[in-house]
């Protein structure tokens, strides 16, 4: 993606199902779980660069022995920082106590992080800053082992205010109004309630306080706790939790917005935000890694029992299509094919734009996540060239010379790597004039491969704000003196904000919104803006009891065709300094669904939000736009 866009967070969970000495004998180290956690987190580094956290729980520790360890970092390389600290602590313990080398039980007692249950998180901050306090996992501590709760997740709640006030009604005094805190405290409340009820039962059965603890551990119903805690949640989430005594769970939202995958065998249970991460780290085939169904929880009991339980009634499946287009690792077998398909499906529009003149067209991509879609586009381009060759041969068959045949067959699709991002440059200056000059040089251009008056076709995976295109890429490409620059987006036009985890909070930051705004001004229909504002304002009124929430912002785009908005976007991103004609081509929503049939969450493009909270957010976002309010709508 040429525009900077915040990534999704990533989670990783490992539950070792064998004693630690089993891994020492089979794999040569009792730190098998720690090593695998490092790989799981590092392989998801693409999902989070702002912070990382790691927690471990040791099973069956005696009173007085430490059984919970947690470490978090918001350093520039947070994953490396965490595991450097862990490694240093391990080496320190070994140096100070040589007897630890072969004594696994002693290692477990003396060395932090050597556990049977692990939870990791990589964070890309979308809201709440990047202080260490915002880095997952979060820890809710208690002297009762089973009341300790560790939470980490990839999520955003649309109704944090309501959840916050619900906690107040329960008699709590939350320390802040962050969705992570409200979610953890809600789970913690019902965990405490379940423990109290079980303690009463244990006491009624004649058990003393010490005997009650194992009774509570054995009978704690995690699914019941989650059903009560998550009853009022509205948002997209893949959330993992650990209890101090060793139970663990992973919960997915009922629309399946955020992804989560798991693998289990007789040695280990593994959870991650991406399938190929598990495949690579544990060397297991595609079919062995399962997707957690929407509205379900994977529950791992302390004794090792594993169950997948329905927590919510699943909604219509609306798994995030942006995961497929951009966020997730392209090495996933399905995602790789889907991205290629996106490139293939948009190619007919490209051929029409270049008038099928492949001979005088250079094709490229904007590095590097669009590369797979580029391959798909080139396969479609090659099919077109083959048809052109066949047509030429058939047309000239009666007088075709060997030289002419060779000339026809030698024609190739011209592909080049034109825009190259200079990763060493950072736009660290925020003052506009200085920053714009830096942005203009973030990309280098390859000279000498474009002939004068060639068409340039450059594919990007999506266009959000269009800022980098306008201030950098188009200016660089125009130096090659092409006749026409065609920017292709493998995603449809992004018209609406996201409220489920991606940092697209304001309508006026979207180039498609600004294009439609200009069209309203030009056509004398700007009065509709105020009409939509009043409808949105009424829809978010706390006194409005209508449960059928409508996304009124759709009316803003309704008067214009996709092509009209695309043409206006081209005008916006191409200023007077660009000599070439600029055209912007977007994927259609219908073709997106063909390419990604299992991930139909398309609210960024259509405004069809999968939850009521999402519809409220988009209406509130328009109100904020109209009122000039810079605050987030969620």
C-alpha positions in Angstrom: 0.0 0.0 0.0 1.5 3.3 -1.0 -0.4 5.2 1.7 0.7 4.5 5.3 -2.1 2.6 6.9 -2.0 1.1 10.4 -1.8 -2.6 10.6 -3.8 -5.1 12.5 -2.5 -6.5 15.8 -1.5 -10.1 16.1 -1.9 -12.7 18.8 0.0 -15.9 19.6 -0.8 -18.6 22.1 0.9 -21.9 23.0 -0.2 -24.5 25.4 2.3 -27.3 25.9 0.5 -30.6 26.6 3.5 -32.6 27.8 5.8 -32.1 30.8 8.8 -29.8 30.1 11.3 -32.7 30.2 9.5 -34.2 27.3 10.5 -31.3 25.1 14.0 -31.4 26.5 14.4 -35.1 25.5 12.7 -34.7 22.1 13.8 -31.3 21.0 16.9 -30.7 23.1 15.6 -27.9 25.2 13.0 -27.2 27.8 12.7 -23.8 26.2 10.9 -25.2 23.2 7.8 -23.1 24.0 9.7 -19.9 24.4 11.5 -20.5 21.1 8.3 -21.2 19.2 6.7 -18.1 20.7 9.6 -16.0 19.4 9.0 -17.4 15.9 5.2 -17.0 16.1 5.6 -13.3 17.1 8.4 -12.5 14.7 6.5 -14.1 11.8 3.6 -11.7 12.7 5.9 -8.7 12.9 4.0 -7.4 9.8 1.0 -6.9 12.0 2.6 -4.8 14.8 5.7 -2.6 15.1 4.6 -0.3 17.9 4.8 -2.7 20.8 5.0 -6.4 21.8 4.2 -8.3 24.9 4.8 -11.8 26.2 3.3 -13.7 29.2 3.8 -17.1 30.7 2.0 -19.2 33.3 3.6 -22.1 35.1 1.4 -25.0 36.0 1.1 -26.6 39.5 3.5 -24.3 41.3 3.6 -24.4 45.1 2.4 -21.4 47.2 5.2 -18.8 47.4 6.6 -19.8 44.0 6.2 -17.3 41.2 4.0 -18.7 38.5 3.1 -15.7 36.3 5.7 -13.8 34.2 5.0 -10.9 31.9 7.3 -8.6 29.8 6.3 -5.8 27.4 8.2 -3.4 25.2 7.5 -0.3 23.1 11.1 -0.1 21.9 11.9 0.5 18.2 12.3 -3.3 17.8 9.9 -4.5 20.5 10.0 -8.3 19.7 13.7 -8.4 19.6 13.9 -6.3 22.8 11.5 -8.7 24.7 13.4 -11.9 23.8 16.8 -10.3 24.3 15.7 -9.5 27.9 14.3 -13.0 28.3 17.5 -14.6 27.0 19.6 -12.4 29.2 17.6 -13.5 32.3 17.9 -17.1 31.4 21.6 -16.9 30.9 22.0 -15.0 34.2 20.2 -17.8 36.0 22.4 -20.5 34.4 25.6 -18.7 35.2 24.7 -18.2 38.8 23.4 -21.8 39.3 25.3 -24.4 37.3 23.0 -27.2 38.7 20.2 -25.9 36.5 21.6 -27.3 33.3 20.0 -30.7 33.6 17.4 -30.2 36.3 14.2 -29.3 34.4 12.1 -29.0 37.6 14.6 -26.7 39.2 14.7 -24.6 35.9 11.0 -24.3 36.1 11.1 -23.0 39.7 14.0 -20.6 39.2 13.8 -19.3 35.7 11.0 -16.8 34.7 9.2 -17.4 31.4 9.8 -21.2 31.4 6.2 -22.2 31.4 3.6 -24.5 29.9 1.3 -21.8 28.8 2.3 -18.7 26.8 0.5 -15.7 25.3 2.1 -13.2 23.0 0.9 -10.0 21.2 2.3 -7.7 18.6 0.7 -4.3 18.5 0.2 -1.6 15.9 -1.2 1.4 17.8 -4.4 2.7 16.3 -5.8 4.5 19.3 -4.5 5.4 22.7 -0.9 6.2 21.9 2.1 4.0 22.2 3.1 4.2 25.9 4.0 0.9 27.6 0.7 1.0 29.4 -1.1 0.4 26.1 0.9 -2.6 25.2 -0.7 -6.1 25.6 -1.0 -8.5 27.4 -2.9 -6.8 30.2 -2.8 -8.3 33.6 -5.5 -8.4 36.3 -3.9 -9.6 39.5 -5.3 -11.3 42.5 -4.0 -13.5 45.4 -6.4 -16.2 44.4 -4.7 -18.0 41.6 -7.8 -18.6 39.5 -8.8 -14.9 39.7 -5.6 -13.8 37.9 -6.5 -12.8 34.3 -4.2 -12.1 31.3 -5.8 -10.6 28.2 -4.4 -9.8 24.7 -6.3 -9.3 21.5 -6.7 -8.0 18.0 -9.9 -5.9 18.3 -11.7 -2.7 18.5 -15.1 -2.2 20.2 -17.6 0.3 18.8 -19.5 0.7 22.0 -16.7 1.3 24.6 -18.7 4.2 26.2 -21.6 1.8 26.9 -19.3 -0.9 28.2 -17.6 1.6 30.5 -20.9 2.7 32.0 -22.0 -0.9 32.4 -19.0 -1.5 34.6 -20.0 1.6 36.7 -23.5 0.1 37.1 -21.8 -3.1 38.4 -20.2 -0.9 41.1 -16.7 -0.8 39.6 -14.4 2.2 39.2 -12.5 1.6 35.9 -9.2 3.4 35.8 -9.7 4.4 32.1 -12.1 4.3 29.3 -10.1 2.0 26.9 -11.8 -0.9 25.3 -9.1 -3.3 26.4 -9.6 -2.3 30.0 -13.4 -2.5 29.8 -13.3 -5.9 28.2 -10.8 -7.3 30.7 -12.8 -5.9 33.6 -16.0 -7.3 32.3 -14.5 -10.8 32.0 -12.9 -10.3 35.4 -16.2 -9.4 37.0 -17.9 -12.6 35.8 -14.8 -14.6 36.6 -14.9 -13.3 40.2 -18.7 -14.0 40.4 -18.2 -17.6 39.2 -15.4 -18.2 41.7 -17.5 -16.9 44.5 -20.4 -19.2 43.6 -18.1 -22.2 43.3 -16.6 -21.4 46.6 -20.0 -21.4 48.3 -20.7 -24.8 46.7 -17.3 -26.1 47.9 -18.0 -24.8 51.4 -21.5 -26.4 51.4 -19.9 -29.7 50.4 -17.7 -29.6 53.5 -14.4 -28.5 51.8 -12.1 -26.1 53.7 -10.6 -23.0 52.0 -7.5 -24.8 50.8 -9.5 -27.7 49.4 -11.8 -25.3 47.7 -9.2 -24.1 45.3 -8.7 -27.3 43.2 -12.5 -27.7 43.3 -12.9 -24.3 41.7 -10.3 -25.0 39.1 -11.9 -28.2 38.1 -15.4 -26.8 37.9 -14.9 -23.3 36.5 -17.1 -22.9 33.4 -15.1 -20.7 31.0 -17.8 -20.7 28.3 -20.4 -19.5 30.7 -18.2 -16.6 31.9 -17.5 -15.6 28.3 -21.2 -15.7 27.4 -22.1 -13.3 30.2 -19.1 -11.0 29.7 -19.4 -10.7 25.9 -23.2 -10.3 25.8 -23.1 -6.6 25.0 -19.9 -6.4 23.0 -20.1 -4.8 19.6 -17.0 -4.9 17.4 -14.5 -7.1 15.7 -12.3 -9.2 17.9 -10.0 -12.1 18.2 -9.2 -12.2 21.9 -7.0 -14.6 24.0 -7.0 -15.0 27.7 -5.1 -16.9 30.4 -6.2 -17.7 34.0 -3.6 -17.9 36.7 -4.2 -21.6 37.4 -3.7 -22.6 33.7 -7.1 -22.4 31.9 -6.9 -20.5 28.5 -9.4 -19.3 25.9 -9.5 -17.6 22.5 -12.8 -15.9 21.5 -13.8 -14.6 18.0 -16.5 -12.1 17.2 -19.8 -13.4 15.9 -19.4 -11.9 12.4 -15.9 -13.3 12.1 -14.4 -9.9 11.4 -11.0 -10.5 12.9 -9.1 -13.7 11.9 -7.8 -16.4 14.2 -6.4 -19.9 13.5 -5.4 -22.9 15.6 -3.6 -26.2 15.4 -3.5 -29.0 18.0 -1.8 -32.4 18.3 -0.8 -34.5 21.3 2.1 -32.2 22.2 0.8 -28.7 21.7 -2.1 -26.3 21.1 -1.2 -23.3 19.0 -3.2 -20.1 18.1 -2.2 -17.3 15.8 -3.8 -14.5 13.8 -2.5 -16.0 10.5 -2.5 -19.6 9.2 0.9 -19.6 7.4 2.6 -18.5 10.6 1.5 -21.7 12.3 2.3 -23.8 9.2 5.8 -22.4 9.0 6.7 -22.4 12.7 5.4 -26.0 13.4 5.9 -27.4 9.9 2.4 -28.6 9.5 0.2 -28.8 6.3 -2.5 -26.3 5.3 -5.3 -28.7 6.2 -4.1 -29.2 9.8 -4.6 -25.5 10.7 -8.2 -24.7 11.4 -10.0 -21.4 11.4 -11.9 -20.7 14.6 -15.6 -20.2 13.7 -17.2 -16.8 14.3 -18.9 -16.5 17.7 -16.9 -19.5 19.0 -14.3 -19.9 21.7 -11.4 -22.3 21.8 -11.2 -23.3 25.5 -8.1 -25.1 26.9 -8.6 -26.4 30.5 -5.8 -26.6 32.9 -5.7 -30.4 32.7 -5.3 -30.2 28.9 -8.9 -30.8 27.7 -9.6 -28.8 24.5 -13.0 -27.8 23.3 -14.5 -25.4 20.7 -17.7 -23.9 22.1 -20.3 -21.5 20.7 -20.4 -18.3 22.8 -22.5 -16.0 20.5 -25.1 -16.9 17.9 -23.0 -16.3 14.7 -24.1 -13.4 12.5 -23.8 -13.3 8.8 -20.1 -14.0 8.1 -18.3 -10.7 7.3 -14.7 -11.6 7.6 -12.5 -8.6 6.8 -11.6 -8.4 3.1 -8.7 -6.1 3.9 -7.0 -9.0 5.7 -6.9 -10.7 2.3 -6.0 -7.7 0.2 -3.3 -6.2 2.4 -2.7 -7.2 6.0 -2.2 -10.9 6.1 0.9 -12.7 4.9 0.8 -13.4 1.2 2.4 -16.8 1.8 -1.0 -18.2 2.8 -2.1 -20.6 0.0 -5.6 -19.1 -0.2 -4.5 -15.5 0.1 -1.9 -15.8 -2.6 -4.4 -17.1 -5.1 -7.0 -14.5 -4.0 -4.5 -11.6 -4.6 -3.6 -13.0 -8.0 -7.3 -13.2 -8.8 -7.8 -9.6 -7.8 -5.1 -8.6 -10.4 -6.7 -10.8 -13.1 -10.2 -9.4 -12.6 -9.2 -5.8 -12.8 -7.3 -6.3 -16.1 -10.2 -5.9 -18.5 -10.6 -2.3 -17.4 -6.9 -1.7 -17.8 -6.9 -3.1 -21.4 -9.7 -0.9 -22.2 -7.9 2.1 -20.9 -4.7 1.4 -23.0 -6.9 0.5 -26.0 -5.4 -3.0 -25.9 -2.0 -1.6 -26.9 0.2 -3.9 -24.9 3.2 -3.2 -27.1 3.5 0.4 -26.0 2.6 -0.2 -22.3 4.9 -0.8 -19.4 3.4 -2.6 -16.4 4.7 -2.3 -12.8 3.6 -2.3 -9.2 4.1 -0.1 -6.2 6.1 -2.2 -3.7 5.6 -4.5 -2.3 2.3 -5.9 -1.1 0.8 -5.4 -4.5 3.3 -7.7 -6.1 1.0 -10.8 -6.0 -1.9 -8.9 -7.6 0.6 -7.7 -10.2 1.4 -11.3 -11.1 -2.3 -12.0 -11.6 -2.7 -8.9 -13.8 0.3 -10.0 -15.9 -1.2 -13.5 -16.4 -4.3 -11.8 -17.8 -2.2 -9.4 -19.9 -0.3 -12.4 -21.3 -3.6 -14.1 -22.2 -4.6 -10.9 -24.1 -1.2 -10.8 -25.9 -1.6 -14.4 -26.9 -5.0 -13.6 -28.5 -3.4 -10.7 -30.3 -0.7 -13.0 -31.7 -3.2 -15.6 -32.8 -5.3 -13.0 -34.5 -2.3 -11.5 -36.3 -1.2 -15.0 -37.5 -4.6 -15.9 -38.7 -5.0 -12.6 -40.5 -1.7 -13.0 -42.4 -1.6 -16.7 -42.8 -1.8 -16.7 -46.6 1.3 -14.5 -47.0 3.1 -15.0 -43.6 6.8 -15.1 -43.9 9.1 -16.7 -41.4 10.5 -13.3 -40.5 7.1 -11.9 -39.8 6.1 -15.0 -37.8 9.2 -14.5 -35.6 8.3 -10.9 -35.2 4.8 -11.7 -34.0 6.0 -14.4 -31.7 8.7 -12.3 -30.2 6.2 -9.8 -28.7 6.3 -9.7 -24.9 4.5 -8.0 -22.1 6.8 -5.2 -20.9 7.1 -5.4 -17.1 9.5 -3.3 -15.0 10.1 -2.4 -11.4 9.6 1.3 -11.6 8.8 2.7 -8.1 11.3 1.6 -5.5 10.7 2.6 -1.9 13.8 3.9 -0.1 13.3 2.2 3.3 16.1 4.3 4.9 14.0 7.5 4.6 11.6 8.4 7.3 9.2 11.4 7.2 10.1 12.5 10.7 9.4 16.2 10.2 5.8 17.1 10.8 5.9 20.7 9.5 4.0 20.6 6.2 6.4 22.2 3.7 9.5 20.3 4.9 7.6 17.0 5.3 6.1 17.3 1.8 9.6 17.6 0.3 10.7 14.4 2.2 7.6 12.5 1.1 8.4 13.4 -2.5 11.6 11.5 -2.2 10.5 8.4 -0.4 10.3 6.5 -3.7 13.0 6.3 -6.3 12.2 5.7 -10.0 13.9 3.4 -12.5 15.2 5.3 -15.5 15.8 4.1 -19.1 13.1 1.5 -19.4 10.2 3.7 -20.6 10.0 5.0 -24.2 8.5 8.5 -24.8 4.7 8.3 -25.1 4.4 4.8 -23.5 1.5 4.0 -21.2 2.5 3.3 -17.6 0.3 0.9 -15.7 1.1 0.7 -12.0 -1.0 -1.4 -9.6 -1.3 -0.7 -5.9 -3.3 -2.9 -3.5 -5.5 0.0 -2.3 -5.7 3.8 -2.3 -6.8 5.4 1.0 -5.8 9.0 1.2 -3.8 9.2 -2.1 -1.2 11.4 -0.4 1.9 9.4 -1.4 0.6 9.0 -5.0 0.1 12.8 -5.2 3.2 14.0 -3.5 5.7 11.3 -4.5 4.9 8.5 -6.9 3.1 10.3 -9.7 5.8 13.0 -9.8 8.5 10.4 -10.0 6.8 8.4 -12.7 6.1 11.6 -14.7 9.8 12.2 -15.0 9.9 9.2 -17.4 7.7 11.2 -19.9 4.9 8.7 -20.4 1.9 9.5 -22.4 -0.5 8.2 -19.7 -0.1 7.0 -16.1 -2.8 4.5 -15.1 -2.9 3.8 -11.4 -4.8 0.5 -10.6 -6.2 -0.4 -7.2 -6.8 -4.1 -6.6 -9.3 -3.0 -4.0 -12.5 -1.0 -4.6 -12.8 2.7 -3.6 -12.4 3.1 0.2 -15.4 5.3 1.1 -16.2 4.7 4.7 -14.1 4.6 8.0 -13.3 1.4 9.8 -14.1 0.9 13.4 -13.0 -2.7 14.0 -9.2 -2.2 14.3 -7.8 -0.4 11.2 -6.8 3.2 11.6 -9.2 4.9 9.2 -11.2 7.0 11.6 -12.1 10.2 9.6 -14.1 10.5 6.4 -12.3 13.7 5.3 -9.0 11.7 5.2 -10.4 9.4 2.4 -9.7 10.5 -1.1 -12.9 9.0 -2.4 -14.9 11.1 0.1 -13.1 14.2 -1.0 -13.8 13.3 -4.6 -17.5 13.0 -4.0 -17.4 16.2 -2.0 -16.0 18.1 -5.0 -18.6 16.5 -7.3 -21.4 17.8 -5.0 -19.8 21.3 -5.1 -19.5 21.3 -8.9 -23.0 20.0 -9.5 -24.8 22.3 -7.1 -25.9 19.5 -4.8 -23.9 20.5 -1.8 -27.1 21.1 0.2 -27.4 17.4 0.6 -24.5 17.5 3.1 -26.7 19.3 5.6 -29.6 17.0 5.1 -27.3 13.9 5.7 -25.9 15.6 8.8 -29.3 16.0 10.4 -30.2 12.4 9.7 -26.9 11.2 11.1 -27.3 13.5 14.1 -30.8 12.0 14.8 -29.5 8.5 14.4 -26.9 8.8 17.1 -29.1 10.7 19.5 -29.0 8.8 22.8 -32.8 9.2 23.1 -33.3 7.6 19.8 -34.9 4.2 20.5 -35.0 3.0 16.9 -33.0 -0.3 16.9 -32.8 -0.4 13.1 -29.8 1.8 12.6 -29.3 3.1 9.0 -26.0 4.2 7.5 -27.1 7.6 6.1 -23.6 8.3 4.7 -24.5 6.1 1.8 -26.7 8.9 0.5 -23.6 11.1 0.1 -22.2 8.8 -2.6 -25.5 7.7 -4.2 -25.7 10.4 -6.9 -22.4 9.4 -8.5 -21.2 6.4 -10.4 -17.9 4.6 -9.5 -16.4 6.0 -12.7 -17.3 9.6 -11.9 -15.7 9.3 -8.5 -12.6 7.6 -10.0 -12.2 10.4 -12.5 -12.4 13.0 -9.8 -9.8 11.1 -7.7 -7.5 11.2 -10.7 -7.9 15.0 -10.8 -7.2 15.3 -7.1 -4.0 13.3 -7.1 -2.6 14.8 -10.4 -1.8 18.4 -10.0 -0.7 20.9 -12.7 2.9 19.8 -12.6 2.1 16.3 -14.0 2.5 16.3 -17.8 1.0 12.8 -18.4 -2.7 12.1 -18.5 -3.6 10.3 -15.2 -6.3 7.7 -14.9 -7.3 5.7 -11.8 -9.0 2.3 -12.0 -10.5 0.6 -9.0 -11.6 -3.0 -8.5 -15.3 -3.5 -8.4 -17.0 -4.8 -5.3 -18.5 -7.7 -7.2 -15.1 -8.8 -8.5 -13.7 -8.4 -4.9 -16.3 -10.9 -3.8 -15.4 -13.3 -6.6 -11.7 -13.2 -5.7 -12.3 -13.4 -1.9 -15.5 -15.5 -1.6 -14.9 -16.4 2.1 -14.2 -12.9 3.3 -17.2 -10.7 2.4 -16.6 -8.0 5.0 -16.6 -5.0 2.7 -17.9 -2.1 4.8 -15.0 0.1 3.8 -16.2 0.0 0.3 -20.0 -0.4 0.6 -20.9 1.0 4.0 -22.6 -2.3 4.9 -21.3 -2.6 8.4 -21.8 -6.0 10.0 -22.8 -4.7 13.5 -25.2 -2.0 14.7 -22.3 -0.3 16.4 -20.5 0.1 13.1 -23.5 1.9 11.6 -23.6 4.2 14.6 -19.9 5.0 14.2 -20.2 5.9 10.5 -23.1 8.3 11.2 -21.1 9.8 14.1 -18.1 10.2 11.8 -20.2 12.3 9.4 -21.4 14.4 12.2 -17.8 15.0 13.3 -16.9 15.9 9.7 -19.7 18.4 9.4 -19.0 20.0 12.8 -15.3 20.1 12.2 -14.7 17.9 15.2 -11.3 16.2 15.0 -12.2 13.6 17.7 -12.6 9.9 16.8 -16.1 8.6 16.4 -15.3 5.5 18.4 
